[in-house]
Amino acid sequence: MTQSEINEAINAQQSIILDREARLTATDYIAAKIAEGKATKAEYAEKIAERQHWRDDINAANAEIERLKALEPEPGEPTMPEGGE
């Protein structure tokens, strides 16, 4: 992979993380309702499972970013400094 391809792949993973974090934030009310006794886990079982899937996606994306950062870019293309785009 070239440095550009690595950077593009990292950006794609970061987009996934931002999307899943937004979905989690939008459904945080569920935990509050359950904690306050206004709802049960059974009522929100499907959404709770979906939230776990989003957390799994975030963990997988973070692992992929770490893997991509460890790659050596193909020779011939200048490398970008850490944090550069």
C-alpha positions as CSV (number, residue, x, y, z in Angstrom):
1,M,0.0,0.0,0.0
2,T,1.1,3.5,-0.7
3,Q,1.1,6.1,2.0
4,S,-1.9,7.7,0.3
5,E,-3.8,4.4,0.4
6,I,-2.9,3.9,4.1
7,N,-4.1,7.4,4.9
8,E,-7.3,6.9,3.0
9,A,-8.0,3.6,4.8
10,I,-7.3,5.2,8.2
11,N,-9.7,8.0,7.3
12,A,-12.4,5.5,6.3
13,Q,-12.0,3.7,9.7
14,Q,-12.2,7.1,11.5
15,S,-15.4,7.8,9.7
16,I,-16.8,4.5,10.9
17,I,-15.9,5.4,14.5
18,L,-17.5,8.8,14.3
19,D,-20.7,7.3,12.8
20,R,-21.0,4.6,15.5
21,E,-20.2,7.0,18.3
22,A,-23.0,9.3,17.0
23,R,-25.4,6.4,17.0
24,L,-24.4,5.5,20.5
25,T,-24.9,9.0,21.7
26,A,-28.3,9.2,20.0
27,T,-29.5,6.1,22.0
28,D,-27.9,6.9,25.4
29,Y,-31.4,7.7,26.7
30,I,-32.1,4.0,26.7
31,A,-29.7,3.3,29.5
32,A,-31.1,6.2,31.5
33,K,-34.7,4.9,31.1
34,I,-33.6,1.5,32.2
35,A,-31.6,2.8,35.2
36,E,-34.6,5.0,36.3
37,G,-37.0,2.0,36.0
38,K,-39.0,3.7,33.2
39,A,-38.2,0.9,30.8
40,T,-36.9,-2.7,30.9
41,K,-34.0,-4.4,29.1
42,A,-36.5,-6.6,27.4
43,E,-38.3,-3.6,25.9
44,Y,-35.0,-2.4,24.3
45,A,-33.4,-5.8,23.7
46,E,-33.0,-5.2,20.0
47,K,-31.5,-1.7,20.4
48,I,-29.2,-2.9,23.2
49,A,-27.9,-5.6,20.9
50,E,-27.5,-3.0,18.1
51,R,-25.5,-0.8,20.5
52,Q,-23.2,-3.6,21.3
53,H,-22.6,-4.2,17.6
54,W,-21.7,-0.5,17.2
55,R,-19.2,-0.8,20.1
56,D,-17.8,-3.9,18.4
57,D,-17.5,-1.9,15.1
58,I,-15.6,0.9,17.0
59,N,-13.2,-1.6,18.6
60,A,-12.6,-3.3,15.2
61,A,-12.0,0.1,13.5
62,N,-9.5,1.1,16.2
63,A,-7.6,-2.2,15.8
64,E,-7.6,-1.7,12.0
65,I,-6.2,1.9,12.4
66,E,-3.4,0.5,14.6
67,R,-2.6,-2.2,12.0
68,L,-2.6,0.4,9.2
69,K,-0.3,2.7,11.2
70,A,2.2,-0.1,11.6
71,L,2.4,-0.7,7.8
72,E,5.4,0.4,5.9
73,P,4.3,2.3,2.8
74,E,5.5,1.0,-0.6
75,P,8.8,2.6,-1.6
76,G,8.8,5.4,-4.1
77,E,6.2,7.6,-2.5
78,P,7.2,10.3,0.0
79,T,5.8,9.6,3.5
80,M,3.7,12.0,5.5
81,P,4.8,13.2,8.9
82,E,2.8,11.8,11.8
83,G,-0.6,13.5,11.9
84,G,-0.1,15.0,8.5
85,E,-2.4,14.7,5.6
